[in-house]
Amino acid sequence: MSDFKTVFSKDAAPPGPYSHAIATSSTIYCSGQIPCTSSGEILTQPTSSIAQMTELCIQNLSAVLTAAGSSLQKVVKVNVFLTSMDNFVEMNGVYEKAFAHKPARSCVAVYQLPKGVPVEIECIAVV
């Protein structure tokens, strides 16, 4: 018997060749979520704002955490990837509302993200 299980949520963006998360008896490791709906529609600029895209990333993480038996309130570590730090303030405004308990966080600028999106968010949570 395995010490972990793979987690998939029909309410989050469809994953690639990986699981939405891996859950152990005490911890959930979520794959990065991009601003993509559960039906596969990717939000892009200028049609969608960084705030809207960040909200969708967080909604996807919430769906994955729920499927794994946890929640955003149990997140202990977040990694945010931005293609431009010019988007930091707008992303952070949405982030602060979702993670009021202030989990540990890293936010880094990267050259590119999958599907050309400007933001991706991953997290670790407890059960």
N, CA, C and O atoms as a GROMACS GRO file, in nm:
protein
  508
    1MET      N    1   0.083  -0.118   0.000
    1MET     CA    2   0.000   0.000   0.000
    1MET      C    3   0.088   0.125   0.000
    1MET      O    4   0.190   0.130   0.069
    2SER      N    5   0.049   0.223  -0.076
    2SER     CA    6   0.126   0.347  -0.090
    2SER      C    7   0.104   0.440   0.029
    2SER      O    8  -0.001   0.438   0.093
    3ASP      N    9   0.206   0.521   0.058
    3ASP     CA   10   0.197   0.617   0.167
    3ASP      C   11   0.138   0.750   0.121
    3ASP      O   12   0.128   0.844   0.200
    4PHE      N   13   0.099   0.758  -0.005
    4PHE     CA   14   0.040   0.880  -0.057
    4PHE      C   15  -0.065   0.846  -0.162
    4PHE      O   16  -0.070   0.735  -0.213
    5LYS      N   17  -0.148   0.945  -0.193
    5LYS     CA   18  -0.248   0.926  -0.299
    5LYS      C   19  -0.244   1.044  -0.393
    5LYS      O   20  -0.211   1.156  -0.354
    6THR      N   21  -0.280   1.018  -0.518
    6THR     CA   22  -0.290   1.126  -0.615
    6THR      C   23  -0.429   1.188  -0.603
    6THR      O   24  -0.527   1.120  -0.572
    7VAL      N   25  -0.435   1.318  -0.627
    7VAL     CA   26  -0.560   1.392  -0.612
    7VAL      C   27  -0.592   1.461  -0.744
    7VAL      O   28  -0.506   1.526  -0.804
    8PHE      N   29  -0.716   1.446  -0.788
    8PHE     CA   30  -0.766   1.517  -0.906
    8PHE      C   31  -0.899   1.581  -0.868
    8PHE      O   32  -0.977   1.524  -0.792
    9SER      N   33  -0.925   1.700  -0.922
    9SER     CA   34  -1.052   1.767  -0.899
    9SER      C   35  -1.114   1.805  -1.032
    9SER      O   36  -1.050   1.868  -1.116
   10LYS      N   37  -1.239   1.766  -1.052
   10LYS     CA   38  -1.309   1.805  -1.175
   10LYS      C   39  -1.339   1.954  -1.178
   10LYS      O   40  -1.374   2.009  -1.283
   11ASP      N   41  -1.326   2.020  -1.064
   11ASP     CA   42  -1.355   2.163  -1.054
   11ASP      C   43  -1.233   2.252  -1.075
   11ASP      O   44  -1.243   2.375  -1.063
   12ALA      N   45  -1.119   2.192  -1.105
   12ALA     CA   46  -0.997   2.268  -1.132
   12ALA      C   47  -0.958   2.249  -1.278
   12ALA      O   48  -1.013   2.164  -1.348
   13ALA      N   49  -0.863   2.329  -1.322
   13ALA     CA   50  -0.815   2.319  -1.460
   13ALA      C   51  -0.765   2.178  -1.487
   13ALA      O   52  -0.703   2.116  -1.400
   14PRO      N   53  -0.792   2.125  -1.607
   14PRO     CA   54  -0.744   1.991  -1.638
   14PRO      C   55  -0.591   1.987  -1.634
   14PRO      O   56  -0.525   2.073  -1.692
   15PRO      N   57  -0.534   1.887  -1.565
   15PRO     CA   58  -0.388   1.882  -1.555
   15PRO      C   59  -0.324   1.825  -1.681
   15PRO      O   60  -0.392   1.769  -1.767
   16GLY      N   61  -0.195   1.840  -1.690
   16GLY     CA   62  -0.117   1.776  -1.795
   16GLY      C   63  -0.083   1.636  -1.749
   16GLY      O   64  -0.166   1.569  -1.686
   17PRO      N   65   0.038   1.589  -1.778
   17PRO     CA   66   0.076   1.453  -1.738
   17PRO      C   67   0.122   1.448  -1.591
   17PRO      O   68   0.231   1.399  -1.561
   18TYR      N   69   0.040   1.498  -1.503
   18TYR     CA   70   0.071   1.504  -1.360
   18TYR      C   71  -0.060   1.515  -1.283
   18TYR      O   72  -0.164   1.544  -1.342
   19SER      N   73  -0.055   1.492  -1.154
   19SER     CA   74  -0.176   1.503  -1.072
   19SER      C   75  -0.194   1.647  -1.024
   19SER      O   76  -0.100   1.726  -1.024
   20HIS      N   77  -0.315   1.679  -0.984
   20HIS     CA   78  -0.341   1.810  -0.925
   20HIS      C   79  -0.265   1.824  -0.793
   20HIS      O   80  -0.217   1.932  -0.758
   21ALA      N   81  -0.255   1.713  -0.721
   21ALA     CA   82  -0.186   1.715  -0.592
   21ALA      C   83  -0.147   1.573  -0.552
   21ALA      O   84  -0.197   1.474  -0.606
   22ILE      N   85  -0.056   1.568  -0.458
   22ILE     CA   86  -0.021   1.443  -0.390
   22ILE      C   87  -0.052   1.465  -0.243
   22ILE      O   88  -0.010   1.564  -0.183
   23ALA      N   89  -0.127   1.372  -0.184
   23ALA     CA   90  -0.166   1.384  -0.044
   23ALA      C   91  -0.103   1.271   0.036
   23ALA      O   92  -0.110   1.154  -0.002
   24THR      N   93  -0.042   1.307   0.148
   24THR     CA   94   0.005   1.210   0.246
   24THR      C   95  -0.092   1.214   0.363
   24THR      O   96  -0.193   1.284   0.356
   25SER      N   97  -0.063   1.142   0.467
   25SER     CA   98  -0.154   1.141   0.582
   25SER      C   99  -0.164   1.278   0.650
   25SER      O  100  -0.261   1.306   0.720
   26SER      N  101  -0.063   1.363   0.629
   26SER     CA  102  -0.064   1.491   0.699
   26SER      C  103  -0.048   1.614   0.609
   26SER      O  104  -0.075   1.726   0.652
   27THR      N  105  -0.003   1.593   0.484
   27THR     CA  106   0.034   1.706   0.399
   27THR      C  107  -0.018   1.689   0.257
   27THR      O  108  -0.026   1.577   0.206
   28ILE      N  109  -0.053   1.801   0.194
   28ILE     CA  110  -0.098   1.802   0.055
   28ILE      C  111  -0.005   1.893  -0.024
   28ILE      O  112   0.015   2.009   0.011
   29TYR      N  113   0.052   1.839  -0.130
   29TYR     CA  114   0.143   1.912  -0.217
   29TYR      C  115   0.069   1.939  -0.349
   29TYR      O  116   0.049   1.848  -0.428
   30CYS      N  117   0.030   2.063  -0.371
   30CYS     CA  118  -0.048   2.099  -0.490
   30CYS      C  119   0.042   2.142  -0.605
   30CYS      O  120   0.135   2.220  -0.587
   31SER      N  121   0.012   2.090  -0.722
   31SER     CA  122   0.079   2.136  -0.844
   31SER      C  123   0.040   2.280  -0.871
   31SER      O  124  -0.064   2.328  -0.823
   32GLY      N  125   0.122   2.349  -0.946
   32GLY     CA  126   0.092   2.487  -0.983
   32GLY      C  127  -0.037   2.497  -1.061
   32GLY      O  128  -0.066   2.414  -1.147
   33GLN      N  129  -0.114   2.599  -1.031
   33GLN     CA  130  -0.240   2.625  -1.102
   33GLN      C  131  -0.225   2.754  -1.181
   33GLN      O  132  -0.181   2.857  -1.130
   34ILE      N  133  -0.265   2.746  -1.307
   34ILE     CA  134  -0.265   2.863  -1.394
   34ILE      C  135  -0.409   2.913  -1.408
   34ILE      O  136  -0.502   2.843  -1.367
   35PRO      N  137  -0.429   3.031  -1.465
   35PRO     CA  138  -0.566   3.082  -1.480
   35PRO      C  139  -0.640   3.012  -1.593
   35PRO      O  140  -0.657   3.066  -1.702
   36CYS      N  141  -0.684   2.891  -1.564
   36CYS     CA  142  -0.753   2.806  -1.661
   36CYS      C  143  -0.878   2.750  -1.593
   36CYS      O  144  -0.870   2.700  -1.481
   37THR      N  145  -0.992   2.758  -1.661
   37THR     CA  146  -1.117   2.707  -1.604
   37THR      C  147  -1.120   2.555  -1.609
   37THR      O  148  -1.037   2.492  -1.675
   38SER      N  149  -1.215   2.496  -1.539
   38SER     CA  150  -1.229   2.351  -1.538
   38SER      C  151  -1.264   2.296  -1.676
   38SER      O  152  -1.245   2.178  -1.703
   39SER      N  153  -1.316   2.382  -1.764
   39SER     CA  154  -1.346   2.338  -1.901
   39SER      C  155  -1.229   2.360  -1.996
   39SER      O  156  -1.237   2.329  -2.115
   40GLY      N  157  -1.119   2.413  -1.943
   40GLY     CA  158  -0.998   2.429  -2.024
   40GLY      C  159  -0.978   2.566  -2.085
   40GLY      O  160  -0.883   2.586  -2.161
   41GLU      N  161  -1.065   2.662  -2.055
   41GLU     CA  162  -1.049   2.798  -2.109
   41GLU      C  163  -0.941   2.872  -2.030
   41GLU      O  164  -0.947   2.881  -1.908
   42ILE      N  165  -0.844   2.925  -2.102
   42ILE     CA  166  -0.734   2.997  -2.039
   42ILE      C  167  -0.763   3.146  -2.044
   42ILE      O  168  -0.791   3.202  -2.150
   43LEU      N  169  -0.756   3.211  -1.928
   43LEU     CA  170  -0.772   3.356  -1.922
   43LEU      C  171  -0.641   3.421  -1.966
   43LEU      O  172  -0.533   3.378  -1.926
   44THR      N  173  -0.653   3.525  -2.046
   44THR     CA  174  -0.534   3.594  -2.096
   44THR      C  175  -0.554   3.745  -2.088
   44THR      O  176  -0.666   3.794  -2.072
   45GLN      N  177  -0.444   3.816  -2.100
   45GLN     CA  178  -0.449   3.962  -2.107
   45GLN      C  179  -0.469   4.002  -2.252
   45GLN      O  180  -0.423   3.926  -2.338
   46PRO      N  181  -0.530   4.109  -2.289
   46PRO     CA  182  -0.588   4.209  -2.200
   46PRO      C  183  -0.733   4.181  -2.164
   46PRO      O  184  -0.795   4.261  -2.093
   47THR      N  185  -0.788   4.069  -2.210
   47THR     CA  186  -0.928   4.037  -2.182
   47THR      C  187  -0.954   4.022  -2.032
   47THR      O  188  -1.059   4.064  -1.983
   48SER      N  189  -0.859   3.964  -1.962
   48SER     CA  190  -0.872   3.942  -1.817
   48SER      C  191  -0.761   4.016  -1.744
   48SER      O  192  -0.650   4.030  -1.795
   49SER      N  193  -0.792   4.063  -1.626
   49SER     CA  194  -0.692   4.134  -1.544
   49SER      C  195  -0.607   4.034  -1.466
   49SER      O  196  -0.644   3.917  -1.452
   50ILE      N  197  -0.495   4.080  -1.416
   50ILE     CA  198  -0.411   3.998  -1.329
   50ILE      C  199  -0.492   3.955  -1.206
   50ILE      O  200  -0.479   3.842  -1.160
   51ALA      N  201  -0.575   4.045  -1.154
   51ALA     CA  202  -0.659   4.011  -1.039
   51ALA      C  203  -0.752   3.894  -1.073
   51ALA      O  204  -0.763   3.801  -0.994
   52GLN      N  205  -0.818   3.899  -1.187
   52GLN     CA  206  -0.908   3.790  -1.227
   52GLN      C  207  -0.832   3.660  -1.245
   52GLN      O  208  -0.880   3.553  -1.206
   53MET      N  209  -0.715   3.668  -1.304
   53MET     CA  210  -0.635   3.548  -1.327
   53MET      C  211  -0.585   3.490  -1.195
   53MET      O  212  -0.583   3.368  -1.178
   54THR      N  213  -0.545   3.575  -1.103
   54THR     CA  214  -0.500   3.530  -0.971
   54THR      C  215  -0.616   3.464  -0.897
   54THR      O  216  -0.598   3.359  -0.834
   55GLU      N  217  -0.734   3.524  -0.904
   55GLU     CA  218  -0.853   3.466  -0.840
   55GLU      C  219  -0.879   3.325  -0.893
   55GLU      O  220  -0.911   3.235  -0.816
   56LEU      N  221  -0.866   3.306  -1.024
   56LEU     CA  222  -0.892   3.174  -1.082
   56LEU      C  223  -0.785   3.074  -1.039
   56LEU      O  224  -0.818   2.959  -1.010
   57CYS      N  225  -0.661   3.114  -1.033
   57CYS     CA  226  -0.555   3.025  -0.982
   57CYS      C  227  -0.590   2.979  -0.840
   57CYS      O  228  -0.578   2.861  -0.808
   58ILE      N  229  -0.633   3.072  -0.757
   58ILE     CA  230  -0.666   3.041  -0.618
   58ILE      C  231  -0.792   2.956  -0.609
   58ILE      O  232  -0.799   2.866  -0.526
   59GLN      N  233  -0.892   2.982  -0.693
   59GLN     CA  234  -1.012   2.898  -0.698
   59GLN      C  235  -0.975   2.755  -0.734
   59GLN      O  236  -1.027   2.660  -0.675
   60ASN      N  237  -0.885   2.739  -0.831
   60ASN     CA  238  -0.840   2.606  -0.870
   60ASN      C  239  -0.770   2.536  -0.753
   60ASN      O  240  -0.795   2.419  -0.727
   61LEU      N  241  -0.682   2.609  -0.684
   61LEU     CA  242  -0.615   2.550  -0.567
   61LEU      C  243  -0.717   2.510  -0.461
   61LEU      O  244  -0.705   2.403  -0.400
   62SER      N  245  -0.816   2.593  -0.439
   62SER     CA  246  -0.920   2.562  -0.341
   62SER      C  247  -0.994   2.433  -0.378
   62SER      O  248  -1.021   2.350  -0.291
   63ALA      N  249  -1.026   2.416  -0.506
   63ALA     CA  250  -1.095   2.295  -0.552
   63ALA      C  251  -1.008   2.171  -0.530
   63ALA      O  252  -1.058   2.067  -0.487
   64VAL      N  253  -0.880   2.183  -0.558
   64VAL     CA  254  -0.788   2.071  -0.539
   64VAL      C  255  -0.776   2.038  -0.390
   64VAL      O  256  -0.781   1.921  -0.352
   65LEU      N  257  -0.760   2.140  -0.308
   65LEU     CA  258  -0.748   2.117  -0.164
   65LEU      C  259  -0.874   2.054  -0.107
   65LEU      O  260  -0.866   1.966  -0.021
   66THR      N  261  -0.990   2.098  -0.153
   66THR     CA  262  -1.116   2.038  -0.108
   66THR      C  263  -1.122   1.891  -0.146
   66THR      O  264  -1.161   1.808  -0.064
   67ALA      N  265  -1.082   1.859  -0.268
   67ALA     CA  266  -1.080   1.719  -0.313
   67ALA      C  267  -0.985   1.634  -0.229
   67ALA      O  268  -1.004   1.514  -0.214
   68ALA      N  269  -0.883   1.698  -0.174
   68ALA     CA  270  -0.783   1.627  -0.092
   68ALA      C  271  -0.818   1.627   0.056
   68ALA      O  272  -0.746   1.568   0.137
   69GLY      N  273  -0.929   1.691   0.094
   69GLY     CA  274  -0.970   1.694   0.233
   69GLY      C  275  -0.910   1.808   0.314
   69GLY      O  276  -0.896   1.797   0.436
   70SER      N  277  -0.875   1.917   0.247
   70SER     CA  278  -0.817   2.032   0.315
   70SER      C  279  -0.884   2.159   0.265
   70SER      O  280  -0.994   2.153   0.208
   71SER      N  281  -0.819   2.273   0.286
   71SER     CA  282  -0.877   2.401   0.244
   71SER      C  283  -0.769   2.507   0.235
   71SER      O  284  -0.656   2.486   0.280
   72LEU      N  285  -0.804   2.621   0.178
   72LEU     CA  286  -0.710   2.733   0.170
   72LEU      C  287  -0.664   2.776   0.310
   72LEU      O  288  -0.551   2.822   0.325
   73GLN      N  289  -0.750   2.764   0.410
   73GLN     CA  290  -0.716   2.806   0.545
   73GLN      C  291  -0.608   2.718   0.608
   73GLN      O  292  -0.550   2.754   0.711
   74LYS      N  293  -0.582   2.603   0.548
   74LYS     CA  294  -0.480   2.511   0.601
   74LYS      C  295  -0.350   2.515   0.520
   74LYS      O  296  -0.262   2.431   0.539
   75VAL      N  297  -0.339   2.611   0.430
   75VAL     CA  298  -0.217   2.626   0.350
   75VAL      C  299  -0.106   2.680   0.440
   75VAL      O  300  -0.125   2.774   0.517
   76VAL      N  301   0.013   2.617   0.427
   76VAL     CA  302   0.128   2.659   0.508
   76VAL      C  303   0.240   2.720   0.424
   76VAL      O  304   0.327   2.789   0.478
   77LYS      N  305   0.238   2.697   0.293
   77LYS     CA  306   0.343   2.751   0.205
   77LYS      C  307   0.285   2.774   0.067
   77LYS      O  308   0.212   2.690   0.014
   78VAL      N  309   0.317   2.889   0.008
   78VAL     CA  310   0.270   2.925  -0.126
   78VAL      C  311   0.390   2.970  -0.208
   78VAL      O  312   0.478   3.041  -0.160
   79ASN      N  313   0.392   2.928  -0.334
   79ASN     CA  314   0.489   2.978  -0.431
   79ASN      C  315   0.412   3.044  -0.543
   79ASN      O  316   0.326   2.982  -0.605
   80VAL      N  317   0.442   3.170  -0.570
   80VAL     CA  318   0.378   3.246  -0.677
   80VAL      C  319   0.483   3.273  -0.784
   80VAL      O  320   0.594   3.317  -0.754
   81PHE      N  321   0.446   3.248  -0.908
   81PHE     CA  322   0.534   3.273  -1.021
   81PHE      C  323   0.469   3.379  -1.110
   81PHE      O  324   0.354   3.363  -1.152
   82LEU      N  325   0.541   3.486  -1.137
   82LEU     CA  326   0.492   3.594  -1.222
   82LEU      C  327   0.590   3.615  -1.338
   82LEU      O  328   0.711   3.605  -1.320
   83THR      N  329   0.536   3.643  -1.456
   83THR     CA  330   0.625   3.673  -1.569
   83THR      C  331   0.670   3.818  -1.568
   83THR      O  332   0.759   3.856  -1.643
   84SER      N  333   0.609   3.900  -1.482
   84SER     CA  334   0.651   4.039  -1.466
   84SER      C  335   0.619   4.086  -1.325
   84SER      O  336   0.506   4.071  -1.279
   85MET      N  337   0.717   4.141  -1.258
   85MET     CA  338   0.693   4.196  -1.125
   85MET      C  339   0.607   4.322  -1.130
   85MET      O  340   0.564   4.373  -1.026
   86ASP      N  341   0.581   4.373  -1.250
   86ASP     CA  342   0.486   4.484  -1.265
   86ASP      C  343   0.346   4.440  -1.220
   86ASP      O  344   0.262   4.524  -1.188
   87ASN      N  345   0.321   4.308  -1.217
   87ASN     CA  346   0.191   4.254  -1.178
   87ASN      C  347   0.182   4.220  -1.030
   87ASN      O  348   0.078   4.172  -0.983
   88PHE      N  349   0.290   4.245  -0.955
   88PHE     CA  350   0.295   4.204  -0.815
   88PHE      C  351   0.185   4.268  -0.730
   88PHE      O  352   0.116   4.197  -0.657
   89VAL      N  353   0.168   4.398  -0.738
   89VAL     CA  354   0.071   4.467  -0.652
   89VAL      C  355  -0.071   4.416  -0.678
   89VAL      O  356  -0.146   4.391  -0.583
   90GLU      N  357  -0.108   4.400  -0.804
   90GLU     CA  358  -0.243   4.353  -0.836
   90GLU      C  359  -0.264   4.209  -0.789
   90GLU      O  360  -0.368   4.177  -0.732
   91MET      N  361  -0.165   4.123  -0.813
   91MET     CA  362  -0.173   3.985  -0.766
   91MET      C  363  -0.183   3.983  -0.614
   91MET      O  364  -0.265   3.910  -0.558
   92ASN      N  365  -0.100   4.061  -0.548
   92ASN     CA  366  -0.093   4.060  -0.402
   92ASN      C  367  -0.223   4.106  -0.337
   92ASN      O  368  -0.258   4.058  -0.229
   93GLY      N  369  -0.296   4.197  -0.401
   93GLY     CA  370  -0.425   4.241  -0.349
   93GLY      C  371  -0.524   4.127  -0.338
   93GLY      O  372  -0.598   4.118  -0.240
   94VAL      N  373  -0.527   4.041  -0.439
   94VAL     CA  374  -0.616   3.924  -0.438
   94VAL      C  375  -0.563   3.820  -0.339
   94VAL      O  376  -0.639   3.763  -0.261
   95TYR      N  377  -0.433   3.798  -0.343
   95TYR     CA  378  -0.368   3.699  -0.256
   95TYR      C  379  -0.398   3.727  -0.109
   95TYR      O  380  -0.433   3.635  -0.034
   96GLU      N  381  -0.383   3.852  -0.067
   96GLU     CA  382  -0.403   3.889   0.074
   96GLU      C  383  -0.542   3.853   0.125
   96GLU      O  384  -0.558   3.816   0.241
   97LYS      N  385  -0.642   3.864   0.039
   97LYS     CA  386  -0.779   3.831   0.079
   97LYS      C  387  -0.796   3.680   0.096
   97LYS      O  388  -0.864   3.635   0.188
   98ALA      N  389  -0.735   3.602   0.008
   98ALA     CA  390  -0.750   3.456   0.012
   98ALA      C  391  -0.668   3.392   0.123
   98ALA      O  392  -0.707   3.290   0.179
   99PHE      N  393  -0.554   3.453   0.153
   99PHE     CA  394  -0.462   3.394   0.251
   99PHE      C  395  -0.439   3.490   0.367
   99PHE      O  396  -0.326   3.529   0.396
  100ALA      N  397  -0.548   3.528   0.433
  100ALA     CA  398  -0.540   3.623   0.545
  100ALA      C  399  -0.457   3.570   0.661
  100ALA      O  400  -0.407   3.648   0.742
  101HIS      N  401  -0.441   3.438   0.670
  101HIS     CA  402  -0.362   3.379   0.779
  101HIS      C  403  -0.212   3.386   0.752
  101HIS      O  404  -0.132   3.341   0.834
  102LYS      N  405  -0.173   3.442   0.640
  102LYS     CA  406  -0.034   3.471   0.605
  102LYS      C  407   0.060   3.349   0.609
  102LYS      O  408   0.154   3.346   0.689
  103PRO      N  409   0.033   3.249   0.523
  103PRO     CA  410   0.127   3.137   0.517
  103PRO      C  411   0.263   3.183   0.463
  103PRO      O  412   0.273   3.291   0.404
  104ALA      N  413   0.364   3.102   0.483
  104ALA     CA  414   0.495   3.132   0.425
  104ALA      C  415   0.478   3.142   0.273
  104ALA      O  416   0.395   3.073   0.215
  105ARG      N  417   0.558   3.230   0.209
  105ARG     CA  418   0.541   3.249   0.065
  105ARG      C  419   0.671   3.291  -0.001
  105ARG      O  420   0.755   3.360   0.057
  106SER      N  421   0.686   3.246  -0.124
  106SER     CA  422   0.788   3.298  -0.215
  106SER      C  423   0.715   3.352  -0.336
  106SER      O  424   0.613   3.296  -0.377
  107CYS      N  425   0.765   3.459  -0.393
  107CYS     CA  426   0.710   3.514  -0.517
  107CYS      C  427   0.828   3.547  -0.606
  107CYS      O  428   0.911   3.631  -0.572
  108VAL      N  429   0.835   3.481  -0.720
  108VAL     CA  430   0.949   3.500  -0.808
  108VAL      C  431   0.905   3.535  -0.949
  108VAL      O  432   0.798   3.495  -0.995
  109ALA      N  433   0.990   3.611  -1.015
  109ALA     CA  434   0.968   3.642  -1.156
  109ALA      C  435   1.034   3.533  -1.239
  109ALA      O  436   1.147   3.492  -1.212
  110VAL      N  437   0.962   3.487  -1.339
  110VAL     CA  438   1.014   3.384  -1.430
  110VAL      C  439   1.003   3.436  -1.573
  110VAL      O  440   0.925   3.526  -1.602
  111TYR      N  441   1.081   3.377  -1.660
  111TYR     CA  442   1.081   3.421  -1.798
  111TYR      C  443   0.949   3.390  -1.868
  111TYR      O  444   0.893   3.475  -1.937
  112GLN      N  445   0.899   3.267  -1.850
  112GLN     CA  446   0.775   3.223  -1.915
  112GLN      C  447   0.703   3.125  -1.826
  112GLN      O  448   0.762   3.062  -1.738
  113LEU      N  449   0.572   3.113  -1.850
  113LEU     CA  450   0.490   3.012  -1.785
  113LEU      C  451   0.412   2.935  -1.891
  113LEU      O  452   0.397   2.985  -2.003
  114PRO      N  453   0.363   2.815  -1.860
  114PRO     CA  454   0.288   2.736  -1.957
  114PRO      C  455   0.170   2.814  -2.015
  114PRO      O  456   0.105   2.893  -1.947
  115LYS      N  457   0.145   2.789  -2.141
  115LYS     CA  458   0.031   2.848  -2.214
  115LYS      C  459   0.038   3.000  -2.225
  115LYS      O  460  -0.060   3.064  -2.262
  116GLY      N  461   0.154   3.058  -2.193
  116GLY     CA  462   0.171   3.202  -2.205
  116GLY      C  463   0.102   3.284  -2.098
  116GLY      O  464   0.085   3.405  -2.115
  117VAL      N  465   0.062   3.221  -1.988
  117VAL     CA  466  -0.006   3.294  -1.881
  117VAL      C  467   0.094   3.376  -1.799
  117VAL      O  468   0.213   3.342  -1.796
  118PRO      N  469   0.048   3.482  -1.732
  118PRO     CA  470   0.139   3.566  -1.655
  118PRO      C  471   0.152   3.529  -1.507
  118PRO      O  472   0.234   3.587  -1.436
  119VAL      N  473   0.071   3.432  -1.459
  119VAL     CA  474   0.075   3.396  -1.317
  119VAL      C  475   0.046   3.247  -1.300
  119VAL      O  476  -0.036   3.189  -1.370
  120GLU      N  477   0.117   3.186  -1.205
  120GLU     CA  478   0.093   3.048  -1.165
  120GLU      C  479   0.116   3.042  -1.014
  120GLU      O  480   0.207   3.106  -0.961
  121ILE      N  481   0.032   2.963  -0.945
  121ILE     CA  482   0.043   2.954  -0.799
  121ILE      C  483   0.036   2.807  -0.758
  121ILE      O  484  -0.049   2.731  -0.805
  122GLU      N  485   0.128   2.768  -0.669
  122GLU     CA  486   0.128   2.633  -0.611
  122GLU      C  487   0.131   2.647  -0.459
  122GLU      O  488   0.166   2.753  -0.406
  123CYS      N  489   0.094   2.539  -0.390
  123CYS     CA  490   0.095   2.549  -0.244
  123CYS      C  491   0.113   2.413  -0.178
  123CYS      O  492   0.102   2.308  -0.240
  124ILE      N  493   0.142   2.421  -0.049
  124ILE     CA  494   0.148   2.305   0.039
  124ILE      C  495   0.053   2.333   0.154
  124ILE      O  496   0.051   2.443   0.209
  125ALA      N  497  -0.028   2.233   0.189
  125ALA     CA  498  -0.125   2.249   0.297
  125ALA      C  499  -0.121   2.129   0.390
  125ALA      O  500  -0.071   2.022   0.353
  126VAL      N  501  -0.173   2.146   0.509
  126VAL     CA  502  -0.190   2.034   0.600
  126VAL      C  503  -0.332   1.982   0.587
  126VAL      O  504  -0.422   2.051   0.538
  127VAL      N  505  -0.350   1.858   0.631
  127VAL     CA  506  -0.482   1.795   0.620
  127VAL      C  507  -0.573   1.846   0.730
  127VAL      O  508  -0.689   1.805   0.739
   0.00000   0.00000   0.00000
